[in-house]
């Protein structure tokens, strides 16, 4: 059984910061690629950032480059999303995702390629 549990969402003013965490647990495997996606009301789920197993490959959506940073601590089975300079348009439910497929040269930015998902955490940025 695979579980991903997100935390760290909340309400913040524009320009503020939040750090999301995602704890991964699985009985049959550990190595993975992890990603963050978000979905705003009335919109499709979109890619935010992802990170390879060793952390050497970290693609970002253009809309968050320079403001968000993804990282991971494999000893803690945890991935993080540090979000700075938040904007009202960042308001969404943020989902953590993981895939068994891992490579330091290819990191998927496509939701369909992630098999496992968390329940989501709400991030609301007020203007």
Secondary structure, 3 states (H helix, E strand, C coil): CEEEEEECCEEEECCCCEEEEEEEEECCCCCCEEEEEEECCCCCCEEEEEECCCCCCCCECCCCCCCEEEEEEHHHCEEEEEECCCCHHHCEEEEEEEECCCCCCCCCCCHHHCCEECCCEEEEEEC
